[in-house]
Amino acid sequence: MKKIFKILLTLLFAFTGFLLLYVLVAYALSKITIDKEENTKPEVEIFILTNGVHTDIVMPVKNDQTDWSKQIQFKNTKAADSTYKYIAMGWGDKGFYLETPEWSDLKASVAFKAATGLSTTAIHATYYKQMRLGEDCKSMMISKEQYDRLINYIHNSFQKDASGNYMPIKTNANYSKTDAFYEANGSYSMLHTCNTWANSGLKACGQKCCFWTATDSGIFSKYK
């Protein structure tokens, strides 16, 4: 009995030590700033948006470079309203998105799969008519060439069918009348979170971001 207790105590200390190390490393890496590319033309306005936990990248629904509504069709939302001008994209754990509308709904199995990279992922796309700047929403101007890089980054995050189309997820777990979910590539884990994905998107298009971050606060600390 004593031997079992010692093993359990050792595992508890090891787990606690790992969590402390993770928090310290995550904090330190988020403080390292990757500066934005200089001498670029301010041609396309994009935004970052947070709900307090999760970061979305927001872009115009369409311009002369791409029309997101061709793949992320308005009809896949409950509103089916084609007058919306902006689209927000977020990548994350599919179980969290579809099974955890509130933190009180979080299941141990969903949390375990998300932390260990064992579950599948999804992209959450939400249409907006306008963006309101504030502590939760920041704007930046990027060049068309930088936007091309961001388009490619996000496009490659979607799973596609045999015809190259994005794959909508049929669910009633929508957050509003203007959002929809799509199958995504990659695995969610403690090392690759929804905010890591958004931070990498900013890095892909040459914007100020963290060396690495697991949290939205790491990203938004660069835009105060």
C-alpha positions in Angstrom: 0.0 0.0 0.0 2.9 2.4 0.9 4.5 1.6 -2.4 1.4 2.4 -4.4 1.0 5.7 -2.4 4.6 6.7 -3.2 4.1 6.0 -6.9 0.9 8.1 -6.9 2.6 10.9 -5.1 5.6 10.8 -7.5 3.2 11.0 -10.4 1.3 13.9 -8.8 4.6 15.8 -8.3 5.7 15.0 -11.8 2.4 16.3 -13.3 2.4 19.4 -11.2 6.1 20.1 -12.2 5.2 19.6 -15.8 2.3 22.1 -15.6 4.5 24.7 -13.8 7.2 24.3 -16.4 4.7 24.6 -19.2 3.2 27.8 -17.8 6.7 29.3 -17.3 7.9 28.4 -20.8 4.6 29.5 -22.4 4.9 32.9 -20.6 8.5 33.4 -21.6 8.0 32.6 -25.2 4.9 34.8 -25.5 7.1 37.7 -24.3 9.4 37.3 -27.3 8.1 39.6 -30.0 8.4 39.0 -33.7 8.2 42.4 -35.3 6.1 43.1 -38.4 7.7 43.4 -41.8 8.7 47.0 -42.7 8.2 49.0 -45.9 5.0 47.3 -47.0 2.0 48.9 -48.6 -1.2 49.3 -46.5 -3.6 47.7 -49.0 -5.9 45.3 -47.1 -7.4 45.7 -43.6 -7.5 42.7 -41.4 -8.4 42.3 -37.7 -7.7 40.0 -34.7 -10.7 39.3 -32.5 -10.9 37.6 -29.1 -13.8 36.4 -27.0 -11.5 36.4 -23.9 -10.0 33.0 -24.6 -9.8 32.3 -28.3 -8.4 34.5 -31.2 -10.0 34.8 -34.6 -8.4 36.3 -37.7 -11.0 38.6 -39.5 -10.8 39.5 -43.2 -13.0 41.1 -45.9 -15.4 38.5 -47.3 -14.1 39.3 -50.7 -11.7 41.5 -52.6 -9.9 41.2 -55.9 -7.7 38.4 -54.4 -10.2 36.0 -53.0 -13.9 35.5 -52.2 -14.2 33.4 -49.1 -18.0 33.1 -49.6 -17.4 30.8 -52.6 -16.2 28.1 -50.2 -17.7 29.2 -46.9 -21.1 29.7 -48.3 -23.6 32.0 -46.7 -26.3 29.3 -47.0 -24.3 27.2 -44.5 -25.3 29.7 -41.8 -28.7 29.9 -40.2 -29.1 33.6 -41.4 -28.0 32.8 -45.0 -27.5 36.6 -45.4 -25.1 37.6 -48.2 -24.8 41.2 -47.1 -22.1 40.5 -44.4 -18.8 42.2 -45.2 -16.3 40.4 -42.9 -15.5 36.9 -42.0 -13.7 35.7 -38.9 -11.8 32.4 -38.9 -10.7 30.4 -35.9 -9.1 27.0 -35.7 -9.5 24.7 -32.8 -10.3 21.3 -31.2 -13.5 19.9 -32.8 -14.7 18.5 -29.4 -14.4 21.9 -27.7 -16.2 23.6 -30.5 -19.1 21.2 -30.8 -19.5 19.8 -27.3 -18.5 22.6 -25.0 -20.7 25.7 -25.4 -19.9 26.6 -21.8 -16.9 25.7 -19.6 -19.4 23.9 -17.3 -20.1 21.5 -20.2 -16.5 20.4 -20.5 -16.0 16.6 -20.4 -12.9 15.0 -19.1 -12.6 12.9 -22.3 -12.7 16.1 -24.5 -10.1 17.9 -22.3 -7.8 14.8 -22.4 -8.0 14.4 -26.2 -7.5 18.2 -26.7 -4.5 18.3 -24.4 -2.8 15.3 -26.0 -3.5 15.9 -29.7 -5.7 12.8 -30.0 -8.8 14.5 -31.4 -9.7 16.1 -34.7 -10.0 19.8 -35.4 -12.4 22.3 -37.0 -12.4 25.8 -38.3 -15.1 28.1 -37.0 -16.2 30.7 -39.5 -18.4 33.7 -38.5 -19.7 36.5 -40.6 -19.9 40.1 -39.4 -21.5 43.2 -40.9 -19.0 45.5 -39.2 -16.1 45.4 -36.8 -15.9 47.5 -33.7 -12.4 48.3 -32.5 -11.6 47.9 -28.8 -9.6 45.9 -26.4 -11.0 42.7 -28.0 -10.6 43.8 -31.6 -7.5 45.2 -33.3 -7.0 46.4 -36.8 -3.9 46.2 -39.0 -3.2 47.1 -42.7 -1.2 44.6 -44.7 -0.1 44.5 -48.4 -1.7 42.4 -51.0 1.3 40.1 -51.1 1.1 39.6 -47.4 -2.6 38.9 -47.7 -1.9 36.3 -50.3 0.3 34.5 -47.8 -2.4 34.7 -45.2 -5.0 33.3 -47.7 -2.7 30.4 -48.4 -2.1 29.7 -44.7 -5.8 29.6 -43.9 -6.7 27.7 -47.1 -4.2 25.0 -46.2 -5.8 24.7 -42.7 -9.1 23.4 -44.2 -9.7 19.8 -45.1 -11.0 19.4 -48.7 -13.0 16.8 -50.5 -12.0 15.1 -53.7 -13.1 18.2 -55.7 -11.1 20.6 -53.5 -14.1 22.0 -51.6 -14.1 22.8 -47.9 -16.1 20.3 -45.9 -18.9 21.8 -43.7 -19.7 20.0 -40.5 -23.5 19.4 -40.0 -24.3 20.4 -36.4 -26.8 22.3 -34.3 -24.0 23.5 -32.1 -23.7 26.9 -33.8 -22.9 29.9 -31.6 -25.0 32.4 -33.6 -27.1 32.7 -36.8 -24.0 33.7 -38.9 -21.5 31.0 -38.2 -20.6 27.5 -39.4 -18.0 24.8 -38.8 -15.7 23.1 -41.2 -13.3 20.1 -41.1 -9.7 21.2 -40.5 -6.2 19.8 -40.8 -3.9 19.3 -37.9 -4.2 18.2 -34.3 -4.9 20.4 -31.3 -2.7 20.0 -28.2 -1.0 22.0 -25.4 1.7 22.9 -27.9 -0.6 23.8 -30.8 -3.7 25.7 -29.5 -6.3 27.8 -31.2 -4.2 30.9 -30.4 -1.0 29.2 -31.6 -2.8 28.8 -35.0 -3.8 32.5 -35.0 -0.3 33.6 -34.0 1.2 31.6 -36.8 -1.3 33.2 -39.2 0.0 36.6 -38.2 3.6 35.4 -38.6 2.8 34.0 -42.1 1.7 37.4 -43.3 4.5 39.3 -41.6 2.6 41.0 -38.7 3.7 41.6 -35.1 3.2 38.5 -33.1 4.7 36.2 -30.4 7.6 33.8 -31.0 5.1 31.3 -29.7 1.9 31.5 -27.6 -0.8 29.3 -26.3 -3.1 32.2 -25.2 -4.9 35.1 -26.7 -3.4 37.5 -24.2 0.0 36.8 -25.7 -1.1 38.0 -29.1 -3.1 41.0 -27.9 -0.2 42.2 -25.6 1.6 43.1 -28.9 -1.3 45.4 -29.9 -1.8 47.6 -26.9 
